[in-house]
Amino acid sequence: MRNHFNRPGNRNTRLSRRRFLTRSATLLAVPQVVSASALGVDDTVAPSNRIAIGTIGLGTRGTQLTKGFLDQKDARVVAVCDVYGRQRRRVKEMVDGYYGDGGCQTYNDFRDLCTRPDIDAVCVASPDHWHVLHSLEAARGGKDLYTEKALGLSLAQDKALRDVCRRYGTVFQWGTQQRSADNFRFGCELVRNGRIGELQTITVGVPHDFAFPNQPIQPVPEDLDYDLWLGPAPWAPYTYQRCRPWTKEESYAVWYHISDYCLGGIGGYWGIHHLDIAQWGHGTDATGPVETEGTAVFPDDGLADCAIRWNVRHTYADGVTMIYTDNKQNKQGVVFQGTEGWVYVRRGHIDAQPKSLLTSKIGPGEIHLPNSPGHHRNFLDCIKTRARTISGIDVAVRSDTIAHLTDICTRLGRKIRWDPEKEQIVADPQAARMLTRAMRPPWRLSG
């Protein structure tokens, strides 16, 4: 395998707004088989004014995100990357069919996509253990980032990406798209403006995980770059279920439940979405809990080893507690309980007590949270203005931290004390070491 992952990023490859508006369209201009407007593309936007997008990771979620960029008139998907050949071919066919040409390039190695000077932004939708490394390479190459949740497999990874995004001025959008939904924003505004009285407890429930039996060792398919799929994760023999993408036919991916690649339901699989809303409603985007304690049930054996069930209490300095469980113990979603009422939000739903809260208005002098026109749209708008996105890198690190503390606490079986200012575990060296993960050479965080 080529090892140019840690080559220096060229800061001059970042497009200024002036260069973005005046740059030649040569690399994007391709013959049209049918008119762009007939395909839903707004041909009143000059090719030189379109934001060139590359997507890394083309499973179900990566395909959805790519489709989302196709629907934006001022964006153009120019490149897609995946270690599965069939994934690359399928998504290229989708993109080329939308534009009516063959202009979308495919890549097996993400580094080749990230060095293209004509690409403005990269969408990272690879398995969780790759999120940070893919994002680091793109940011160092001068690209803005739309990175799927969860952020990293360790807090050290999260902080490394935050440092690089700050250094390069990267516009970063995290894939916690619930912040772009009206019901979540309104629910959090009700809480932040004291409509339920003083906030006391937040209850978060998310889908539970499951065990999965051990699998036979199998030959690696010719259409898969398995070594590059494993990347920084420990070497493991190939078996179909270990790295099979999420499909419509098999509506799960086992790697989501293997700790070498994901934190499971506690983090990337589902949990981070609702943990992020809990932080938003609490007004703690710039901080976190001070104590974490609880229990979890883990599989005794098998391919999957993430927590199946968990019940964890996070305590904040202001006395608010967050009860975080799987949805066999609490309903899925987020409940904010105050001294005078409650608000409950989940996807497509909001409820409250008293009911009058649901028709109340947030006044001009009250807290108004950012109103996103949609996660893709917000990201593209911020690329142009260089403004902060609805789900920026600082938000991502703080919300992701809660998932890491949950995982560490339950694996060790003891209370964890956390200093949210220093972002350190207090007086527990063993737990503190778990904030970092070793990576299989040649992969590393440093540039």
C-alpha positions in Angstrom: 0.0 0.0 0.0 1.3 3.5 -0.8 2.0 5.4 2.3 1.4 9.0 1.4 -1.3 9.5 4.0 0.9 11.7 6.2 2.3 13.9 3.4 1.9 17.6 4.2 -1.4 19.2 3.1 -1.1 22.1 0.8 -2.8 25.1 2.5 -2.7 27.0 -0.8 -5.1 24.5 -2.3 -7.9 26.0 -0.2 -10.2 28.1 -2.5 -10.7 31.6 -1.4 -14.1 33.0 -2.2 -12.6 35.1 -5.0 -10.9 32.1 -6.6 -14.0 30.0 -6.1 -16.1 32.6 -8.1 -13.5 33.2 -10.9 -11.8 29.8 -11.3 -11.9 28.1 -14.7 -14.6 25.5 -15.2 -12.3 23.3 -17.4 -12.2 20.4 -15.0 -15.9 20.4 -14.4 -17.1 21.0 -18.0 -18.3 17.8 -19.6 -20.4 17.0 -22.7 -24.2 17.1 -22.0 -26.2 14.2 -23.4 -29.4 15.8 -22.4 -30.1 19.3 -21.1 -29.1 19.9 -17.5 -32.3 21.7 -16.7 -34.3 18.7 -17.9 -32.5 16.6 -15.3 -33.2 19.1 -12.5 -29.9 20.8 -12.6 -30.1 24.6 -12.6 -28.0 25.6 -15.6 -28.3 29.3 -14.7 -25.5 28.6 -12.1 -22.2 28.8 -13.9 -20.0 25.7 -13.6 -17.3 27.9 -12.1 -19.7 28.9 -9.3 -20.6 25.4 -8.4 -19.1 23.8 -5.3 -17.2 20.6 -6.4 -18.0 17.7 -4.0 -16.2 14.4 -3.5 -17.8 11.6 -1.4 -15.8 9.0 0.5 -17.8 5.9 1.6 -20.7 4.9 -0.6 -22.8 2.6 1.5 -26.5 3.4 2.2 -25.7 6.6 4.1 -23.0 7.8 1.7 -25.4 7.2 -1.2 -28.1 9.2 0.6 -25.7 12.1 1.2 -24.5 12.1 -2.3 -28.1 12.3 -3.5 -28.6 15.2 -1.2 -25.8 17.1 -2.9 -27.2 16.3 -6.4 -30.3 18.2 -5.4 -28.4 21.4 -4.7 -28.2 23.7 -7.7 -24.9 25.2 -6.8 -23.1 21.9 -6.1 -21.6 19.3 -8.4 -20.6 15.8 -7.4 -17.4 15.2 -9.3 -15.8 12.2 -7.5 -16.7 9.2 -5.4 -14.5 6.8 -3.5 -15.0 3.4 -1.9 -13.0 0.3 -1.3 -15.8 -1.8 -2.7 -15.7 -1.7 -6.5 -19.4 -2.4 -6.8 -20.2 0.5 -4.6 -18.1 2.9 -6.7 -19.7 1.7 -10.0 -23.2 1.9 -8.6 -22.9 5.5 -7.3 -21.0 6.7 -10.4 -23.9 5.4 -12.5 -26.3 7.3 -10.3 -24.4 10.5 -10.5 -23.7 10.3 -14.2 -27.3 9.5 -14.8 -28.4 12.6 -12.9 -26.1 14.9 -14.8 -26.4 13.2 -18.1 -22.7 12.6 -18.7 -19.8 10.5 -17.6 -18.0 13.2 -15.6 -17.9 11.5 -12.1 -14.6 10.0 -11.4 -14.2 7.0 -9.1 -11.4 6.2 -6.6 -10.4 3.2 -4.5 -7.9 5.2 -2.4 -9.3 8.2 -0.6 -5.9 10.0 -0.8 -6.2 10.2 -4.6 -9.5 12.0 -4.2 -8.3 14.4 -1.5 -5.4 15.6 -3.6 -7.6 16.8 -6.5 -7.2 20.6 -6.6 -10.6 21.2 -8.2 -12.5 19.6 -5.3 -13.8 22.1 -2.8 -15.5 19.9 -0.2 -15.4 16.3 0.8 -18.3 14.3 2.3 -17.0 11.5 4.6 -19.5 8.7 5.1 -17.1 5.8 5.6 -17.3 3.3 8.6 -16.7 5.1 11.9 -13.1 4.0 12.4 -12.2 5.9 9.3 -14.1 9.2 9.9 -11.2 11.1 11.4 -8.4 9.9 9.2 -10.4 10.6 6.0 -11.4 14.0 7.3 -7.8 14.9 8.3 -6.5 14.1 4.8 -9.3 16.2 3.2 -8.8 19.1 5.6 -5.0 19.1 5.1 -5.7 19.1 1.4 -7.7 22.3 1.7 -11.2 20.8 1.5 -14.2 21.7 3.6 -15.9 18.8 5.4 -19.2 17.2 5.8 -18.4 14.3 8.1 -20.8 11.7 9.3 -21.4 10.9 12.9 -19.9 9.6 15.1 -16.8 11.7 15.0 -14.0 9.4 16.1 -13.3 6.1 17.9 -11.4 8.0 20.6 -11.4 11.5 22.1 -7.8 11.8 20.9 -9.0 11.4 17.3 -11.8 14.0 17.9 -9.4 16.6 19.3 -6.8 16.0 16.5 -9.5 16.8 13.9 -10.7 19.8 15.8 -7.1 21.1 15.9 -6.6 20.7 12.1 -10.0 22.2 11.3 -9.1 25.3 13.4 -5.6 25.5 11.8 -6.9 25.3 8.2 -10.1 27.3 8.7 -12.1 24.3 7.5 -15.8 24.7 7.2 -17.1 21.6 9.0 -20.6 20.1 9.1 -21.2 17.1 11.4 -23.8 14.6 10.3 -26.1 15.2 13.2 -28.9 16.5 10.9 -31.5 16.6 13.7 -30.2 20.1 14.4 -31.6 21.1 11.0 -35.1 19.8 11.9 -37.8 22.3 13.1 -39.2 20.1 15.9 -35.8 19.6 17.5 -34.9 23.3 17.3 -38.3 24.4 18.7 -38.2 21.8 21.5 -34.7 23.0 22.6 -35.8 26.6 22.4 -38.7 25.8 24.8 -36.2 24.3 27.3 -33.6 27.0 26.8 -36.1 29.8 27.5 -37.4 28.2 30.7 -40.8 27.3 29.5 -40.7 24.0 31.5 -39.2 25.8 34.5 -35.8 24.9 35.8 -34.4 21.9 33.9 -33.7 19.0 36.2 -33.4 15.8 34.2 -32.7 14.8 30.6 -33.6 11.3 29.5 -32.1 9.9 26.3 -33.2 6.6 24.8 -31.7 5.1 21.6 -31.9 1.7 19.8 -30.1 -1.1 21.6 -27.4 -3.2 20.2 -27.3 -7.0 19.6 -24.9 -9.9 19.7 -23.8 -11.7 16.6 -22.2 -15.1 16.3 -18.6 -15.8 15.2 -18.2 -16.3 11.5 -16.0 -18.6 9.4 -12.9 -17.2 7.8 -13.4 -16.6 4.1 -11.4 -15.5 1.0 -11.3 -11.8 0.4 -13.4 -10.9 -2.7 -11.5 -9.5 -5.7 -13.8 -6.5 -5.7 -12.8 -5.4 -2.2 -9.6 -3.7 -1.0 -9.8 -5.4 2.4 -6.5 -4.0 3.9 -7.7 -0.5 3.1 -11.1 -1.2 4.6 -9.4 -2.3 7.9 -7.0 0.7 7.7 -6.1 1.8 11.3 -8.1 -1.0 13.0 -6.3 -4.2 14.2 -5.8 -6.8 11.6 -8.6 -9.4 11.5 -9.3 -12.3 9.1 -11.9 -11.5 6.5 -15.4 -12.7 6.9 -18.4 -11.4 4.9 -20.3 -10.1 7.9 -17.3 -8.2 9.4 -17.3 -5.5 6.8 -20.5 -5.9 4.8 -22.2 -2.6 4.0 -25.6 -1.8 5.2 -28.1 -2.8 2.5 -31.8 -2.7 2.0 -31.9 -6.5 2.0 -30.0 -6.7 5.2 -31.0 -3.6 7.1 -28.1 -3.5 9.5 -24.3 -3.6 9.3 -22.5 -5.9 11.8 -19.4 -3.6 11.9 -21.6 -1.0 13.7 -21.5 -3.4 16.7 -17.8 -4.2 16.7 -15.7 -2.0 18.9 -12.7 -1.9 16.5 -14.9 0.0 14.1 -17.7 1.7 16.1 -18.9 2.4 19.6 -22.2 0.7 18.7 -25.6 2.1 19.7 -23.9 4.1 22.5 -22.2 6.3 19.9 -22.2 6.2 16.1 -24.9 3.7 15.4 -27.7 5.9 16.8 -26.8 7.4 20.2 -24.9 10.4 19.2 -28.0 11.9 17.4 -30.0 12.2 20.6 -27.0 13.0 22.9 -26.3 15.9 20.6 -29.9 17.2 21.0 -29.6 16.8 24.8 -26.5 19.0 24.7 -28.3 21.6 22.5 -31.4 21.8 24.7 -29.3 22.0 27.9 -27.1 24.8 26.5 -23.9 22.8 27.1 -22.4 22.8 23.6 -19.2 24.3 25.1 -18.9 21.9 28.1 -20.0 18.5 29.4 -20.8 16.4 32.4 -18.5 16.3 35.5 -19.4 12.7 36.5 -20.4 9.5 34.6 -21.5 6.3 36.2 -23.6 3.3 35.2 -23.7 -0.2 33.9 -24.0 -2.1 30.6 -24.4 -5.7 29.3 -21.9 -6.9 26.8 -22.0 -10.1 24.6 -20.2 -13.1 26.1 -18.8 -14.1 22.7 -19.2 -13.6 19.0 -18.2 -11.1 16.3 -20.0 -8.2 17.9 -18.7 -6.9 21.2 -20.4 -3.5 21.8 -22.8 -3.0 24.7 -26.2 -4.6 24.2 -27.9 -2.7 27.0 -26.8 0.2 29.1 -28.1 2.6 31.8 -25.8 5.5 32.5 -26.1 8.7 34.5 -24.2 11.8 33.5 -24.2 14.6 36.1 -23.4 18.3 35.1 -22.0 21.0 37.3 -25.4 22.8 37.3 -27.0 19.8 38.9 -28.8 18.6 35.8 -28.6 14.8 35.2 -28.8 13.0 31.9 -30.1 9.4 32.1 -28.8 7.6 29.0 -30.2 4.2 28.2 -31.1 1.8 25.4 -34.7 2.0 24.3 -35.8 -1.1 26.0 -35.6 0.9 29.2 -36.7 4.3 28.0 -38.6 5.4 24.8 -36.5 6.5 21.9 -35.9 10.2 21.8 -35.0 13.0 24.3 -37.2 14.1 27.3 -36.4 17.3 29.0 -38.0 17.3 32.5 -38.3 20.6 34.3 -39.9 21.9 37.5 -43.0 23.1 35.6 -43.3 20.6 32.7 -41.6 18.6 30.1 -40.7 18.5 26.4 -40.2 15.3 24.4 -38.7 15.2 20.9 -37.8 12.4 18.5 -37.7 12.4 14.7 -40.9 13.8 13.2 -42.5 14.3 16.6 -42.7 16.7 19.5 -44.8 16.6 22.6 -45.0 18.7 25.8 -46.7 19.3 29.1 -48.5 21.6 29.4 -49.8 21.2 25.9 -50.0 24.9 25.5 -46.2 24.9 25.0 -46.7 23.4 21.6 -48.5 26.5 20.2 -46.5 29.0 22.1 -44.2 31.5 20.3 -40.5 32.3 21.1 -40.5 36.0 21.5 -38.0 38.5 20.0 -36.2 39.0 23.2 -35.8 35.2 24.0 -33.1 32.7 22.9 -33.5 31.8 19.2 -31.3 28.8 18.1 -29.9 28.8 14.6 -32.5 28.0 12.0 -31.0 25.8 9.3 -32.5 25.5 5.9 -31.4 21.9 5.8 -28.1 20.2 6.6 -26.7 20.1 3.0 -27.9 23.6 2.3 -26.5 25.0 5.5 -23.1 23.4 4.7 -23.0 24.9 1.2 -24.1 28.3 2.4 -21.3 28.3 5.0 -18.7 27.3 2.4 -19.5 30.5 0.6 -19.7 32.8 3.6 -17.1 30.9 5.8 -19.6 31.1 8.6 -20.0 28.5 11.3 -22.3 25.6 10.4 -25.3 24.4 12.5 -23.2 21.3 13.7 -19.6 22.6 13.8 -16.4 20.8 14.9 -16.5 22.2 18.5 -20.1 20.9 18.9 -19.1 17.5 17.5 -16.2 17.0 19.9 -18.3 17.9 23.0 -21.2 15.7 22.0 -18.9 12.8 21.0 -17.2 13.1 24.4 -20.3 11.9 26.1 -20.4 8.7 24.0 -16.8 8.0 24.9 -17.3 8.6 28.6 -20.3 6.3 28.5 -18.3 3.5 26.8 -15.3 3.9 29.1 -17.5 4.0 32.3 -19.4 0.8 31.4 -16.4 -1.2 30.2 -14.5 -0.4 33.5 -17.6 -0.7 35.7 -16.9 2.4 37.8 -17.7 6.1 38.1 -15.6 8.4 35.9 -14.9 12.0 36.9 -14.5 14.4 34.1 -13.0 17.9 33.9 -14.9 19.6 31.0 -12.6 22.6 30.9 -9.4 20.6 30.6 -11.2 17.8 28.7 -9.5 15.2 30.9 -10.5 12.2 33.1 -9.7 13.0 36.7 -7.5 10.7 38.9 -8.0 7.5 37.0 -5.0 6.8 34.7 -6.5 3.5 33.4 -9.6 5.3 32.2 -7.6 8.2 30.9 -5.6 5.9 28.7 -8.8 4.7 27.1 -9.3 8.2 25.6 -6.6 7.2 23.0 -6.5 4.2 20.7 -3.5 2.7 19.0 -3.6 2.6 15.2 -2.3 -0.1 12.9 0.8 1.1 11.0 1.3 3.1 8.8 -1.8 5.0 10.0 -1.5 7.8 12.5 -3.1 11.1 13.4 -0.1 13.4 13.0 0.6 15.0 9.7 
